[in-house]
């Protein structure tokens, strides 16, 4: 049996922890930055509570649209956020990755925020959740792609935080 690897990254952000927390947990902020570089995001529903959901869509520069949903599992403001993430349809139903049917149907994300000298150290861990061996292998093989996607997303976040401070 294949063991799932945990994708993790750490970024130091030039913003106070509460502002970074708000950027991750408030729809008016998320819509401004949460997407790979070049994509736009629309927040369709946000119930920021235990077992509440975020339902969103992302649009590529070419007009391709994909949907996603988060289910909040742990909320420890402003330090820790744990959620289950999956692709969805317009109604919020669970779907497969639009480009890879072997991508894990569910992933678990854990984000922690630590304030350090007026800046915030963000640590993100992402792993398959209740995944098959094929899904785990697909996830484990995608770290280069995940690094590229998250690099662009964090670049968007850093620009957004600089703009709103």
MIDOZA-877659 format. One line per field, with one value per residue: residue number from 0; residue in one letter; z, x, y of N, C-alpha, C, O in turn. Coordinates in Angstrom, 2 decimals. Layout:
num <- [NUM:...]
residu <- [A:...]
n_pz <- [Z:...]
n_px <- [X:...]
n_py <- [Y:...]
ca_pz <- [Z:...]
ca_px <- [X:...]
ca_py <- [Y:...]
c_pz <- [Z:...]
c_px <- [X:...]
c_py <- [Y:...]
o_pz <- [Z:...]
o_px <- [X:...]
o_py <- [Y:...]
//
This chain:
num <- [0:1:2:3:4:5:6:7:8:9:10:11:12:13:14:15:16:17:18:19:20:21:22:23:24:25:26:27:28:29:30:31:32:33:34:35:36:37:38:39:40:41:42:43:44:45:46:47:48:49:50:51:52:53:54:55:56:57:58:59:60:61:62:63:64:65:66:67:68:69:70:71:72:73:74:75:76:77:78:79:80:81:82:83:84:85:86:87:88:89:90:91:92:93:94:95:96:97:98:99:100:101:102:103:104:105:106:107:108:109:110:111:112:113:114:115:116:117:118:119:120:121:122:123:124:125:126:127:128:129:130:131:132:133:134:135:136:137:138:139:140:141:142:143:144:145:146:147:148:149:150:151:152:153:154:155:156:157:158:159:160:161:162:163:164]
residu <- [X:X:X:X:X:X:X:X:X:X:X:X:X:X:X:X:X:X:X:X:X:X:X:X:X:X:X:X:X:X:X:X:X:X:X:X:X:X:X:X:X:X:X:X:X:X:X:X:X:X:X:X:X:X:X:X:X:X:X:X:X:X:X:X:X:X:X:X:X:X:X:X:X:X:X:X:X:X:X:X:X:X:X:X:X:X:X:X:X:X:X:X:X:X:X:X:X:X:X:X:X:X:X:X:X:X:X:X:X:X:X:X:X:X:X:X:X:X:X:X:X:X:X:X:X:X:X:X:X:X:X:X:X:X:X:X:X:X:X:X:X:X:X:X:X:X:X:X:X:X:X:X:X:X:X:X:X:X:X:X:X:X:X:X:X]
n_pz <- [0.00:-0.81:0.77:1.69:0.94:2.60:1.39:1.93:2.79:3.67:4.34:4.86:5.58:4.97:6.93:9.59:11.73:12.19:9.96:7.88:8.60:8.27:5.51:4.60:5.53:5.06:2.73:1.07:0.98:0.15:-2.50:-3.84:-4.12:-3.94:-5.94:-8.64:-10.33:-12.64:-12.79:-11.90:-9.05:-7.72:-4.96:-3.86:-1.70:1.75:4.78:7.54:9.85:12.24:10.44:8.48:5.13:2.31:-0.87:-4.08:-7.25:-9.89:-12.58:-15.57:-17.58:-20.18:-19.98:-18.92:-16.39:-13.04:-10.14:-6.54:-3.15:0.31:3.50:6.71:9.37:11.74:13.56:14.81:15.62:15.67:14.54:13.51:10.96:9.72:7.08:4.80:1.41:-1.85:-5.35:-6.99:-8.24:-9.74:-7.91:-5.55:-5.15:-4.79:-7.01:-9.46:-10.09:-12.72:-14.67:-14.10:-13.40:-11.51:-9.37:-5.83:-4.39:-2.08:-0.10:2.67:4.36:6.38:7.96:9.62:11.50:12.59:14.48:14.08:14.99:13.88:11.42:9.58:9.84:7.77:7.62:5.63:5.22:3.17:2.16:0.84:1.56:2.92:0.68:-2.31:-3.34:-5.95:-6.11:-4.08:-5.15:-7.40:-6.20:-4.76:-6.89:-7.87:-6.80:-7.92:-9.66:-7.78:-6.23:-8.13:-8.64:-6.05:-5.59:-7.35:-6.29:-3.69:-4.37:-5.37:-2.93:-1.36:-2.80:-2.56:0.26:0.67:-0.65:0.85:3.36]
n_px <- [0.84:0.51:1.85:0.52:2.00:2.73:2.11:3.78:4.26:5.89:5.52:6.69:4.89:4.45:2.69:0.34:-0.82:-3.65:-4.71:-3.87:-5.28:-7.91:-7.84:-7.91:-10.35:-12.58:-15.04:-14.95:-12.26:-11.00:-11.94:-10.37:-7.79:-7.43:-6.49:-4.85:-2.17:-3.31:-5.89:-9.34:-11.49:-14.66:-16.72:-19.29:-20.75:-20.31:-20.06:-18.73:-18.08:-17.89:-18.01:-19.23:-19.36:-17.39:-18.10:-16.98:-15.90:-13.50:-12.02:-10.27:-7.89:-8.64:-11.29:-12.18:-13.99:-13.93:-15.12:-15.12:-15.15:-14.97:-14.99:-15.24:-13.38:-11.87:-11.57:-9.57:-9.29:-6.93:-5.22:-5.22:-6.51:-8.43:-9.47:-11.59:-11.22:-12.59:-13.34:-16.19:-19.59:-21.75:-23.83:-22.72:-22.27:-20.20:-17.53:-15.26:-11.82:-11.49:-9.55:-8.19:-9.09:-8.09:-7.25:-7.26:-10.45:-11.11:-9.28:-7.21:-6.56:-4.38:-3.79:-1.58:-0.93:1.53:2.46:5.21:7.30:5.64:5.15:3.80:4.08:3.15:2.08:1.37:-0.20:-1.02:-2.89:-3.95:-7.27:-9.11:-8.49:-7.99:-5.51:-4.63:-5.40:-3.78:-1.21:-1.37:-1.59:0.86:2.65:2.37:3.68:5.47:3.81:1.92:3.55:4.09:1.48:0.67:2.71:2.08:-0.43:0.25:1.81:-0.18:-1.57:0.38:0.68:-1.91:-2.17:-0.23:-1.43:-3.77:-2.95]
n_py <- [-1.19:2.19:5.05:8.13:11.21:14.26:17.40:20.33:23.75:26.80:30.20:33.49:36.27:39.69:41.03:41.60:38.94:38.81:40.14:38.47:36.17:37.14:37.54:34.93:34.02:35.59:36.44:38.74:39.28:36.84:36.55:38.33:37.36:34.53:32.28:30.56:32.24:34.62:33.63:34.24:34.62:33.74:34.05:32.15:31.20:31.47:30.04:30.49:28.54:25.82:22.86:24.31:25.72:26.77:27.82:28.11:29.51:29.34:31.08:30.68:32.57:31.97:31.43:29.04:27.44:26.32:24.65:24.68:23.42:23.93:22.37:23.31:22.11:22.54:25.48:27.83:30.74:33.41:31.46:28.78:26.71:24.14:22.13:20.29:19.75:19.84:19.31:20.70:20.99:23.50:23.56:22.79:20.12:17.19:16.62:15.23:16.10:18.39:17.97:15.64:12.59:10.86:12.31:12.92:12.66:13.99:16.28:17.12:20.04:21.90:24.85:26.98:29.92:32.09:34.81:36.93:39.33:41.39:40.35:37.52:34.08:31.65:28.38:25.67:22.59:19.86:17.11:13.89:12.72:10.16:8.52:6.53:4.09:4.69:7.39:8.46:7.96:9.62:12.15:12.20:12.33:14.86:17.07:19.02:20.46:21.37:23.04:25.05:26.07:26.93:28.80:30.91:31.57:32.41:34.58:36.27:36.64:37.96:40.38:41.39:41.69:43.67:45.77:46.31:47.11]
ca_pz <- [0.00:-0.91:1.85:1.23:1.38:2.93:0.71:2.90:2.45:4.68:3.78:5.77:4.94:5.57:7.40:10.89:11.69:12.07:8.59:7.08:8.95:7.59:4.06:4.35:6.10:4.71:1.28:0.33:0.80:-0.64:-3.91:-4.43:-4.28:-3.85:-7.25:-9.30:-11.05:-13.88:-12.62:-11.02:-8.12:-7.23:-3.76:-4.01:-0.38:2.84:6.13:8.27:11.15:12.26:9.44:7.46:3.83:1.33:-2.24:-4.93:-8.61:-10.45:-14.04:-16.20:-18.57:-21.40:-19.71:-18.30:-15.02:-12.18:-8.85:-5.39:-1.88:1.56:4.69:7.84:10.43:12.96:13.44:16.03:15.19:14.29:14.51:12.86:10.16:9.13:6.21:3.74:0.15:-3.02:-6.49:-6.90:-9.35:-9.42:-6.78:-4.37:-5.08:-4.95:-8.33:-9.67:-10.69:-14.13:-15.57:-13.68:-12.68:-10.45:-8.26:-4.66:-4.34:-0.91:0.48:3.99:4.46:7.69:7.90:10.90:11.39:13.77:14.34:14.44:14.74:13.00:10.20:9.84:9.25:7.39:7.29:5.03:4.93:2.29:1.95:0.46:2.68:2.55:-0.73:-2.81:-3.67:-7.20:-5.77:-3.31:-6.10:-8.23:-5.35:-4.48:-8.11:-8.35:-5.96:-8.73:-10.11:-6.61:-5.90:-9.10:-8.38:-4.79:-5.71:-7.94:-5.35:-2.62:-4.95:-5.34:-1.54:-0.91:-3.44:-1.97:1.62:0.56:-1.12:1.84:4.65]
ca_px <- [0.00:1.23:1.62:0.34:2.96:2.12:2.66:3.81:5.03:5.91:5.77:6.64:4.11:4.69:1.39:-0.01:-1.55:-5.10:-5.02:-3.71:-6.43:-9.08:-7.69:-8.26:-11.63:-13.67:-15.28:-14.51:-10.81:-10.68:-12.24:-9.36:-6.45:-7.33:-6.53:-3.55:-1.88:-4.04:-7.27:-10.18:-12.29:-15.95:-17.20:-20.74:-21.33:-19.36:-20.58:-17.48:-18.37:-17.54:-18.78:-19.74:-18.71:-17.08:-18.34:-16.36:-15.51:-12.32:-12.07:-8.95:-7.89:-9.30:-12.71:-12.51:-14.44:-14.00:-15.75:-14.56:-15.86:-14.28:-15.79:-14.39:-13.33:-11.36:-11.34:-8.97:-8.91:-6.46:-4.00:-5.26:-7.69:-8.37:-10.62:-11.63:-11.38:-12.85:-13.96:-17.65:-20.35:-22.35:-24.74:-21.96:-22.08:-18.81:-17.16:-13.85:-10.94:-11.87:-8.48:-7.53:-10.06:-7.40:-6.92:-8.08:-11.75:-11.07:-7.97:-7.24:-5.63:-4.18:-3.02:-1.30:-0.39:2.29:2.94:6.62:7.80:4.74:4.93:3.10:4.61:2.05:2.50:0.26:-0.02:-2.10:-2.72:-5.18:-8.14:-9.95:-8.13:-7.57:-4.08:-4.43:-5.49:-2.57:-0.09:-1.54:-1.23:2.30:3.40:2.00:4.26:6.00:2.65:1.36:4.45:3.87:0.17:0.68:3.60:1.29:-1.48:0.86:2.20:-1.42:-1.85:1.35:0.32:-3.16:-1.89:0.49:-2.38:-4.80:-2.39]
ca_py <- [0.00:3.45:6.00:9.51:12.20:15.55:18.57:21.43:24.94:27.85:31.53:34.63:37.33:41.00:41.52:41.03:37.67:38.99:40.50:37.25:35.34:37.71:37.31:33.52:33.61:36.52:36.33:39.93:39.18:35.65:36.78:39.21:36.77:33.08:31.60:30.57:33.48:34.78:33.20:35.05:33.81:34.23:33.37:32.00:31.00:31.25:29.84:30.27:27.94:24.40:22.11:25.23:25.54:27.81:27.34:29.13:29.13:30.00:31.17:30.87:33.66:31.49:31.30:27.76:27.62:25.15:24.93:23.99:23.57:23.61:22.10:23.71:21.11:23.17:26.92:28.38:32.09:33.53:30.66:27.46:26.41:22.80:21.98:19.30:20.46:19.01:19.97:20.62:21.55:24.79:23.42:22.41:18.67:16.74:16.12:14.90:17.12:18.49:17.57:14.40:11.75:10.12:13.21:12.56:13.33:14.87:16.54:17.75:21.17:22.48:26.09:27.63:31.27:32.49:36.18:37.07:40.68:42.12:39.57:36.27:32.86:30.78:27.02:24.95:21.16:19.40:15.67:13.19:12.36:9.01:8.34:5.23:4.02:5.43:8.82:8.81:8.01:10.82:13.28:12.16:12.66:16.20:18.13:20.12:21.23:22.05:24.14:26.12:26.66:27.67:29.96:31.99:31.96:33.19:35.87:37.07:37.00:38.98:41.66:41.85:42.16:44.95:46.79:46.66:47.56]
c_pz <- [0.00:0.24:1.25:1.80:1.68:2.17:1.73:2.36:3.57:4.00:4.91:5.02:5.71:5.96:8.77:10.75:11.50:10.64:7.66:7.35:8.22:6.08:3.69:4.72:5.79:3.20:0.51:0.11:-0.11:-2.13:-4.61:-4.73:-4.40:-5.20:-7.77:-10.10:-12.38:-13.80:-11.79:-10.19:-7.79:-6.03:-3.85:-2.67:0.62:4.15:6.97:9.70:11.08:11.39:8.43:6.18:3.17:-0.02:-3.17:-6.34:-9.01:-11.97:-14.57:-17.16:-19.87:-21.20:-19.13:-16.84:-14.28:-10.81:-7.75:-4.14:-0.74:2.61:5.89:8.97:11.77:12.66:14.78:15.66:16.16:14.02:13.66:12.16:9.51:8.31:5.26:2.45:-0.95:-4.15:-6.39:-8.21:-8.88:-8.20:-5.49:-4.19:-5.35:-6.36:-8.34:-10.23:-12.18:-15.11:-15.23:-12.80:-11.54:-9.28:-7.06:-4.64:-3.17:-0.50:1.80:4.01:5.90:7.54:9.31:10.62:12.70:13.54:14.87:14.03:13.73:11.67:10.58:9.12:9.03:7.02:6.81:4.80:4.19:2.02:1.48:1.70:2.20:1.08:-1.06:-3.10:-4.95:-6.93:-4.99:-4.24:-6.98:-7.44:-5.13:-5.69:-8.55:-7.58:-6.77:-9.19:-8.95:-6.20:-6.84:-8.83:-7.12:-4.83:-6.29:-7.01:-4.22:-3.12:-4.98:-3.92:-1.07:-1.52:-2.82:-0.57:1.59:0.18:-0.02:3.19:4.72]
c_px <- [0.88:0.87:1.51:1.45:2.21:2.86:2.65:4.64:4.88:6.26:5.75:5.97:4.30:3.35:1.12:-0.90:-3.05:-5.50:-4.88:-4.89:-7.69:-9.02:-8.09:-9.70:-12.80:-13.81:-14.79:-13.00:-10.45:-10.87:-11.18:-8.03:-6.43:-7.56:-5.11:-3.39:-2.63:-5.51:-8.03:-11.05:-13.59:-16.34:-18.72:-21.44:-20.19:-20.12:-19.36:-17.80:-17.95:-18.54:-19.50:-18.93:-18.38:-17.32:-17.88:-16.16:-14.29:-12.44:-10.67:-9.03:-8.60:-10.80:-13.13:-12.87:-14.43:-14.48:-15.08:-15.37:-14.93:-15.32:-14.88:-14.51:-12.87:-11.10:-10.83:-8.41:-7.92:-5.23:-4.05:-6.60:-7.48:-9.65:-10.45:-11.95:-11.70:-13.41:-15.46:-18.28:-20.96:-23.27:-24.03:-21.79:-20.63:-18.61:-15.69:-13.11:-11.27:-10.79:-7.81:-8.48:-9.42:-6.97:-7.79:-9.39:-11.81:-9.61:-8.18:-6.17:-5.59:-3.29:-2.82:-0.65:0.30:2.80:4.36:7.09:6.95:4.47:4.22:3.79:3.41:2.63:1.26:0.66:-1.25:-1.86:-4.03:-5.96:-9.09:-9.76:-7.76:-6.07:-3.77:-4.45:-4.24:-1.37:-0.17:-1.15:0.28:3.14:3.21:2.66:4.83:4.88:2.03:2.23:4.24:2.55:0.14:1.60:2.85:0.20:-0.91:1.39:0.98:-1.72:-0.91:1.04:-0.95:-2.93:-1.16:-0.46:-3.35:-4.26:-2.33]
c_py <- [1.25:4.37:7.40:10.38:13.48:16.63:19.70:22.58:25.95:29.16:32.54:35.77:38.63:41.65:40.92:39.81:37.86:39.35:39.29:36.31:35.84:37.46:35.89:33.19:34.53:36.58:37.54:39.94:38.01:35.87:37.60:38.53:35.25:32.41:31.52:31.87:33.51:34.39:34.24:34.12:34.52:33.39:33.33:31.81:30.82:31.20:29.47:29.84:26.48:23.63:23.01:25.06:26.87:27.17:28.45:28.59:29.93:29.97:31.47:32.06:33.27:31.27:29.96:27.99:26.29:25.59:24.13:24.26:23.16:23.29:22.36:22.70:21.67:24.63:27.40:29.75:32.71:32.67:29.40:27.26:25.05:22.62:20.81:20.06:19.46:19.85:19.78:21.08:22.87:24.74:23.03:20.92:18.30:16.19:15.74:16.11:17.19:18.04:16.26:13.58:10.96:11.00:12.83:13.36:14.31:15.06:17.28:18.83:21.67:23.70:26.61:28.97:31.62:33.92:36.26:38.46:41.45:41.45:38.28:35.13:31.94:29.42:26.28:23.51:20.68:17.93:15.04:12.79:11.27:8.65:6.90:5.26:4.79:6.94:9.28:8.91:9.26:12.06:13.33:12.58:14.11:17.35:19.29:21.04:22.01:23.22:25.32:26.83:27.49:28.87:31.14:32.49:32.81:34.53:36.81:37.54:38.11:40.34:42.24:42.40:43.50:46.08:47.22:47.13:49.06]
o_pz <- [0.73:0.64:0.42:2.98:1.08:2.29:2.32:1.59:4.31:3.18:5.81:3.95:6.94:5.38:9.08:9.78:10.72:10.16:6.75:6.41:7.63:5.46:2.58:4.28:6.22:2.47:-0.60:-0.85:-1.05:-2.94:-5.84:-5.50:-4.93:-5.54:-7.39:-10.48:-13.15:-14.66:-11.06:-10.58:-7.60:-6.07:-3.90:-2.50:0.35:4.57:7.10:10.63:9.99:11.57:7.62:6.15:3.42:-0.30:-3.07:-6.58:-8.53:-12.56:-14.09:-17.51:-20.59:-22.16:-18.86:-16.13:-14.81:-10.39:-7.98:-4.08:-0.83:2.62:6.06:9.47:12.81:11.66:15.78:15.43:17.37:13.34:13.14:12.68:8.82:8.77:4.95:2.43:-0.98:-3.94:-5.78:-9.15:-7.76:-7.53:-4.44:-3.19:-6.06:-6.85:-7.36:-10.79:-12.84:-16.27:-15.98:-11.61:-10.68:-8.30:-7.25:-4.84:-3.25:-0.55:2.00:3.72:6.55:7.06:10.10:9.65:13.78:12.55:15.95:12.84:12.82:10.88:11.76:7.92:9.98:6.21:7.48:4.26:4.52:1.67:1.71:2.76:1.20:0.33:-0.20:-3.09:-5.02:-7.45:-5.24:-4.14:-7.27:-7.96:-5.28:-5.52:-9.51:-7.71:-6.36:-9.12:-9.10:-5.85:-6.40:-8.81:-7.11:-4.19:-5.78:-6.95:-3.84:-2.37:-4.66:-3.71:-0.45:-0.83:-2.59:-0.24:2.41:0.63:0.04:4.06:5.72]
o_px <- [1.87:-0.29:2.33:1.78:1.17:4.07:1.61:5.58:3.90:7.17:4.91:6.43:4.31:2.94:1.62:-1.65:-3.66:-6.54:-5.70:-5.44:-8.42:-10.05:-8.57:-10.23:-13.92:-12.83:-14.27:-12.52:-9.67:-10.05:-11.08:-7.23:-5.45:-8.68:-4.25:-4.38:-2.58:-6.30:-7.42:-11.32:-13.62:-16.30:-19.37:-22.59:-19.23:-20.74:-19.01:-17.80:-17.68:-19.75:-20.28:-17.93:-18.99:-16.80:-18.34:-16.23:-14.07:-12.89:-9.99:-10.12:-9.11:-11.50:-14.32:-12.14:-14.86:-14.28:-14.53:-16.17:-14.21:-16.41:-13.86:-15.61:-13.42:-10.48:-11.55:-7.21:-8.07:-4.31:-3.02:-7.66:-6.48:-10.75:-9.33:-12.84:-11.14:-13.89:-15.94:-17.60:-20.72:-23.47:-24.67:-21.22:-19.92:-19.41:-14.98:-13.73:-11.33:-11.10:-6.95:-8.63:-10.14:-6.41:-8.94:-9.40:-12.49:-8.81:-9.18:-5.00:-6.62:-2.17:-3.76:0.09:-0.27:3.47:4.67:7.27:7.49:3.66:4.06:4.05:2.76:3.55:0.22:1.73:-2.37:-0.74:-5.11:-5.38:-9.78:-10.72:-7.29:-5.45:-2.75:-3.62:-3.73:-0.59:0.85:-0.45:0.90:4.23:3.84:2.22:4.69:5.00:1.65:1.72:4.22:2.50:-0.37:1.32:2.97:-0.06:-1.50:1.41:1.10:-2.08:-1.35:1.12:-1.03:-3.45:-1.45:-0.31:-3.71:-5.04:-1.88]
o_py <- [1.33:4.44:7.80:10.30:13.76:16.78:20.00:22.40:25.95:29.22:32.47:36.18:38.65:42.65:39.84:39.66:37.13:38.89:39.11:35.72:35.05:37.19:35.65:32.16:34.26:36.75:37.39:40.56:38.18:35.43:37.59:39.05:34.72:32.02:32.32:32.51:32.55:34.79:35.02:32.98:35.73:32.16:34.38:32.22:30.10:32.17:28.30:30.65:25.96:23.75:22.52:24.34:27.91:26.09:29.59:27.38:31.05:28.99:32.37:32.50:34.13:30.95:29.76:28.67:25.26:26.73:23.05:25.20:22.17:23.87:21.69:22.44:21.32:24.98:27.38:29.91:32.55:33.11:28.98:27.59:24.83:22.91:20.39:20.90:18.36:20.96:18.83:21.51:23.31:25.75:22.95:20.48:19.02:15.39:15.92:17.03:16.16:17.75:15.80:13.85:10.44:10.50:12.45:14.57:15.33:14.13:17.96:18.57:21.83:23.60:26.68:29.15:31.47:34.20:35.76:38.73:42.09:41.92:37.98:35.21:31.50:29.33:26.27:23.23:21.04:17.54:15.60:12.55:11.44:8.49:6.15:6.32:5.47:7.68:10.37:9.86:9.88:12.93:14.38:13.12:14.54:18.49:20.44:22.26:23.17:24.29:26.47:28.06:28.61:29.88:32.26:33.69:33.81:35.50:37.99:38.70:39.08:41.35:43.44:43.47:44.37:47.21:48.40:47.52:49.61]
//
